[in-house]
Amino acid sequence: MSPFKKRLLVGGLCVAVVVAAVLIHGAMSTAGPSDDLKPIAAWSFDADSWKGKTASDRAGKFEAAVLGKPSRLSVPTAAIEFTGPNDYVLVKKDVRAGDPILPKQAFSVAAWVRIDDPTEWGGIFGALQDNASKGRGFLVGFDRDKFTFALATAGKDGNSPRLLTYLKGKTSYEAGRWYHVAATYDGEAMRLFVNGTEDATSTAQSGNVLYADKANLVIGRYQDDDEDYPCRVAIKEVVWTDTALSAEKVAARFKADEPLAQVKPPAVGPRFVIEPYLQFGTRTGMTVMCETDAPTTAVLKYGNSFPPAKTAKVDKADTLHEIALTDLTPKTKYYYQLEVTGADGKTTAGKPGTFMTAVDATDAYTFCVIGDTQRNPAVTAKVSKLMWERRPHFVVHLGDVVDEGAAKWMWTGDLFKPCHELFSRVVVYPCIGNHEKNHAHYYKYFSLPKPEYYYSYTYGNAEFFVLDTNKPVDPKSEQYQWLDKALAASTAKWKVCYHHHPCYSSDSDDYGDTWKGKTTFGAAKHKPLLTLYEKHNVDLVMNGHIHLYERTHPIKAGKVDPKGVVHITSGGGGGSVEDGDPVPAFFKNQGRVVYHCCYFTVVGGRLECRVFDDEGRLFDQFEMRKD
């Protein structure tokens, strides 16, 4: 998908307070058919319509599948609440262009919705494919502060397809408050209504609606072929018609349940923008970090039992907290829980977590490797879950942790949200990729030894050396000279280096066109590092950047040599997969174009690696031994 949506037009959390709920609960209407509405479909998430894993359509045409484990609300109104990564309603899978259920020209969508967690790409109802220049379909949704309406049409003459228009309202919604949102299209104009009032309009689209060849028709999710964003929302009802409702009818729909919009969100404590996660663990130390939506003070409780008895406090109010624990016991399990307190005195507690301090040089240990998560939280979540299921001691990330380093919402939504369970219990040691663009967010969200863009750490009997290959690595560079000295001084049994860009790669087009016989098999500016790797007997070099998996034979002096260095490319964390050379390069041992992660086990002089695709299937494994 293109990194930017095609067109943006800006126009002109809990249970509510009990008293208000009692006053309005009895007045709530349902989204059933009526003489003036005649919907294609109407879902009302009350006890009569939502039973188990099925939500009935009150118009009688659709029986939707309720997926995940959403909660059932009854106060202040009957509604479905999506909180988990798999929660949403699938109305129909693979709806195709030309399907008789799809309105050809005029249509409307009206819904009561509560946004609990603002996100960049949120979906209330629609069937959409938003991929580069071929965006098709429609979606009523939201971004981080406004409601949106996306639509693609064929143009008035039927032969002038339009890029998707994202019509954006002017009303800023408040998280935790109920809103009536409606979108209408009459063949000539798109209109977006919030609480019965027109909020934005556009004539950028006209003619028949252009639908995708196939797309899922969903409620409570933003989903297409290469994006799948869960939403933390509650939905009372969704009504879908094949006519463009007039402003008067939209206002009447809102008026029927207007008291719901008057219910104030309950007073709650500060919200975690990024829930507590772990950074740079050692044998005797661990760092816990988090980010909140407003300045807070913090108390970190930790210890060897739960509830933990020890505390570490941060008295200075800030939105980003970085709490370093010291004097811990090596290879020991700890429990922790972070509490933050806002200026109003209200406190929010993070989920209880665990961590383990680093093991001794004589102990066995495991670690996982992932690269190029970028902008694909659905895949990143799957791969993250696979890594967490294996309970590694730590995780290595090979760079391009996000797609755009300056985009804060990508850090919070595309990286930390899908990786939360893993990162809250397992330390991640990253290197910086080209997509981070050396932005301050990288240095803000990762706590690493100075100067941070290069560093080293020891775990068990291995020492890991981390570089930034966006910066110079030639023999006169600071990084090269540091690495030469650091490798020479290392006494570790295993020496592992990693950085984002490959020294060896047989991909299709990053270093020339392998399909036309022209390639450098990696960037020349990174090749000087090979001299150091071979000089200091480095065992393993890992990189991302290329979105596939590749493992070389041991290489030394540009030839396959049993005494050489093994290079692994692992860029399968979420970025769109790439292709490889149509014939094997001289250094290629194994390769596969697939989302994946690597799992390493180290026991003394034996290092084993197993590589799993995003469905958990083993597709490569190898072993290295040394005295």
PyMOL commands that set and color helices and strands:
alter all, ss='L'
color gray80, all
select helices_A, chain A and resi 18-25+247-256+258-262+377-389+408-416+420-423+440-445+478-489+514-516+524-526+528-535
alter helices_A, ss='H'
color red, helices_A
select strands_A, chain A and resi 8-10+41-44+50-51+54-56+63-67+71-73+79-82+88-95+107-115+122-129+136-142+147-151+165-168+178-185+190-194+197-202+215-219+221-224+227-230+233-241+272-279+286-303+310-325+333-341+347-349+353-356+365-370+394-397+427-430+455-459+462-466+494-498+512-513+518-519+540-543+549-552+555-556+559-560+566-570+588-592+596-603+606-613+618-625
alter strands_A, ss='S'
color yellow, strands_A
deselect
rebuild
show_as cartoon
